[in-house]
Amino acid sequence: MFGFANPQYLYLLLLLPVLVALFWWSRRARLRQLERFGRKEVVQELMPDVSAYKPWVRLGLELLLTALVVVILARPRAGAAPTSATIHGIEMMVAIDVSNSMNASATDNPQDVSRLQRAKMILEKILARSHGDKVGLVVFAGNAYMQMPMTSDASSAKLFLNSINTAMVPTQGTAIGAAIDMAAEAFSDSKKSQKTIIVITDGENFEDDAVGAARQAQKNGIQVNVVGVGSDHGAPIPMAEGGYLTDDSGQTVVTYLNEQMAQQIADAGKGIYVNGSANDAVETLNDALDKLAKTDLATVAYTQHDEQFPVFAWMAVLVLLALLMLLERKNPWLEQFNFFTKNNENA
């Protein structure tokens, strides 16, 4: 069965009659201009090297080349063989901190990129390597919320990156334990698949027992990894209306990366802690994920077609070469032959 993967491009073939009409109009306009200099027969004798038929031959080749390019864009295919593929990977839930402290700088410079921006960049790199993995997303501050349920389409998670901000969770605070619990509940019941939670946070936990939640997740066969973002020297928290967050006494609030808490959570979850400011942070995390055994997560059925565009591509190359070799004027070595007119008058 012959068909096209992108049949909408075939509508471009409607341009071919338009191109023919434009060419015919330009030829007529050229003829009218020549008639201003005298009779057609006399003027043609003054242009012995001008070919009467080669412009039409060139037009035909150009139209053929255009048609072949359109067909290539439409991706012609033949055959339809049903097949299936098994997806191998792990199950991964990412919990990202969206508390107000994540608006603070990720470095010692208060004007530098925020912790949340750094977290989103790290998350984007994590998703880029998640080929075949099932991925889900949880956001948390004072409470945890499911942002994206577990899905085998990791690229879908990228659609949520731009919408993540510190205003999306109404209750402020940092409940890492609640985020771990919600992420753990999102996994499948399969005992074979490897499961991991990645928590991206500045480690300031004020609401619950995050270490206990990580320990419980580990008992259920779920590894908990932590990526810390922020500076251990501290940074003020910028406000949307300008200035920095202050406490009741008017003092500027300084928030710190709590690496000790982050390390304790990772240890309880039998995972690793990675400082997000390190140049090799994502590589280190990927190495840890690669050590997890990949299992069969799903079987995808699809129809496989034999692509035919290479045939048309080679045809287009041959036509293009013919166009490059075709001269607008007469070929001197052909003048001895009489193909089209008597006495080679229009050859």
N, C-alpha and C positions, 0 to 999 in steps of 0.2 A: 504494500500500500504506500503510495507516494503522497507526501503532504509537506507542510511548511510549519516550522516552529514559530515564526513571526509573520503570519500571513498579512498583517496590516501594512507591511512595507510594499506589498504588491500594488497598492493604490498609486505608488509612484510611477508605475508604468503608464498611467494616464497622461503623464507629461510628454511622452513620446510624440503623439500627434501634435501637441503644441510646439515642440521643437521643429517638427517637419514644417508646420505652417510658418513659423518664424524664418526658417531657412528659405522657404519659397518666397516669402515677402522680401527678404534681403536680396535675393537673386533678381526679382522683378525690379526692385529699386536700383540695383546696379545696372541692369539693362537700360532703364530709362535714362540714367546718367550718361551711359555710353552713346545713346541715340542723340544726345545733345551735340556730340562732336561730328556727326555725319551718319551716313547710311551704315547699317549693321555689317554688310558685307565688306565695306571699305575699312571700317574700324577693326574688324577681326583680322584683316590682312596686316594691320599695324602691330598686332600682338600674336606673332606666330608661335610663341612658346606657351601661350595660355591654353590649358586643356578645358574642353567643354564638359567632359564627363567626370573628371577626377573629383571635383567638389561634391558631386552626388555620391561617388564611391566613398569618399571620406565621411559624408553624412551618414551613409548606411553603416559604416564601421563604428562611428561614434554612437549611433542609436543602439547597435548591437552591444557595444561595451556598456552603455548605460543600463540596458535591460539585464545584462549579466550581473552587474553590480547590485541591482535591485533584487535579483533572485538570490544572490549570495547573502544579502542582508536579511532576506526572508527565511534563510536557513532551510533549504530543501532537505527532506529526510525520506528514506525508504525503509520499509519493513517496520514491524512493531512486535518485538519479542518481550513478553512479560517476564520479569525477573524480580529478584528481591535481594536485599542486603541487610546484614546484621550490624547494628550500631554497637560499638564497644566503648565503654567509658565508665565514669564514676558519677555518683549523685553528689551535687555540691549546692549548698545554700550559703549565700553571702549576706551577712548582717552588717549594715552600714550605719554608723552613728550620725544622727542629724540634730544633736543637741546644740544649743547656742554656742557652746565652747568650740564647736567645729568651725565657727566663723573666724576664730583666731588664726594668726599666722602659723604656718607649718614649720617655720624656721625662727631664728632669733630676731630676724628683721620683721617688725610689726607690719610693714607695708608689703611683705612678700605674699606669695600665693597662700590661700587659706587652707586649713586642714581638710575641709570638705572638698575643695577642688583637688587637693592631692589625693584624697581617698577615691574620688571619681576617676582620676587618671589611672590609679592602680587598678581599680575595678575594671576599667576598659581594657587594660592589658591582660587581666585575668580572663575576661570573656573572650579575648582574641585567641587564646590558646585552648579554649574549651571545645574543641572539635569532638563531637560524639558524646560529650558529657551532658547530663541533665543538670540544669541550673535553675535556682530560684533566688528571690531577693526579698529581704526583710529590712525595713527601716525602723529605727528606734530612737527614742529620747527618754521621756518619762514613762512611756508605754511603747510597746512594739506593735508594728502593723505589717501585714503581708502585702508587699508591693507587687510581687510577681510570683505566682505559684510555680512549682517545679515544672519545667518544660525541657524537651529535648532540643528546642530551637534556641540556642544560646544567643544568637544574634538579636532575638526579640528583646533581650534584657538591655541592649544598647539603646533601645527606644526610650527607656525610662531614665537614662542617665541625666539628660538635660532637665528633667522635671524634679530631680532630687534637690531639696533645699531644706534649710532649718525651720521653715515655717509650715512644713507639711504635717508635723506632729503637734497637736495643740498642747499637750502636757509636757512641760520642760522637765529636765532631769536627765539621768543616764541609767537606764535599766538594762544592763548588758545581760543579766540572767534571764530576764523575760524574753529578750531577743533570741538567746540560745534555745530556750524552751520552745518558742514558736517555730524556729527553724528546724528543731528536732522532730516536731510533729508533722512537718511537711514532707518528710521522706516516705518512700514506699515501704511496704511490709516485707519486701524481699530480704532474705537473710544472706543472699549471695553478693549483692551489689555493695561496693565500697562507698561509704558515706562520710562526708566531711563538711564542717562548718568553718567559714572564714569570717572572722569578726574584724571589721576595720573601725578603729576607735582611738580616741586619745587616752583611754584607760581610766578616766575619771568616773567611777561607778558610785552612785549615791543611793540607789533605790533598793537593791536586793543582793542576794548571794550569788554572784556571777561564778565564783569558783565552784560552788556546790552544783550549779546548773551544768557547768562544763564536766564535772566529775560524773554526774548522772548521765549525761549524753554519752560519755565514753563507755560507761557500763552497758549502754544500749548499742554499742558497736559504732559510735559516731565519733570521728576525730574532730577536735576543735583547734583551729589555728587562729592566731591573732596577729594583725598588722597594726602597729602603733604609728599614729601620725601626730606630729606636734614637736615641741621643743621642751627639753627638760629644764631649760632656763626660764620658761614661762613666756606668755604673751598676753596682752590685753584683748578683750573681746569687743570688736567694733559693733556699733549700733547702726541700724538702718537710717536713722535720722541724723547721724553724725556723732562723733565723739566715741567714747568707750564706756562700757558697762561699769557702773560704780555700785558699791554696797550701801547699806543704810547710813553709814558714816561719811559717805561721799568719797571714799577711797576707790581708786581704780581696781577692778577685779582682775587678777592675773591667773590664768589657767595654765597648768603644766601637763606635760605628757607623763602619765603614771606608768612607767615601764615595769615597775615592780608588780603592780596589779595585773598588767597585761601578761607578764611572764607567768604569774601564778595561774591565770586562767588557761594559758596554753599548756602548762605542765599538768594541770588537772584533766585536761582533755586529751592528753597524750599526743599533742601536736607541737608545733613550733611557734616561737615568737619571732617576728621580723620587724625591724625598725623601718618604717616607710620612707624615711629620708635617705636610706642607704642606696647607693647606685645599683646594687645587685639585689634589691629587695624582691622584685617580682621574679627574678631568676631563681633566687633561693626558695621562694614559695612554690614555684613551678617544679623545682627539683623534688620537693617534698610531696607534691601531688602526683608526680610521675611514679613515685615509689608505691603508690596505691595500685593494687591489682585492678585492671579493667575487666569488667564483666559484660555479658550480653544484656543490653538494656532494652532493645526493641528491634523488631524486624520491619523494614520498610519495603513495601511492594511498589514497583514502578514499571513503566514500559520503556524499554530501551530501543532507540531508533538508530539506524545507520545514517550518519551525516553524509550528505551528497555535495555539500558546497565546495569541497576541493576540486571536483570535476569542473564546476562552473568557474572556479578561480583560475584554473589552468587555461580554460577557454578565454577568459578575460585577458590573461597575460599574452596569449597569442594574438588576440585582436589588438591589444595595445602595441605590440611589436609591429604589427602590420601598419598601424596608424603612424608610428614613428618613421617607418621606411617609405611611406607614401608621400610623394612630392606633389605640390600643387601644379607644377608645370609638366609639360610633356617629357617623356623619357626618350632621349635621343636614339637609344638602341632599339626602340620599338617603332621608330618612324618607317622602317622598311616593311612593316607588316600593316595590313589593312583590316582592322577588326571591326570598326564601327561606321566609318564613312568612306565615301569614294575619294580616292586620291589623298587620303589622310588629311583632309582639310580641317577636320575637327578632332583629330586623334590626340 
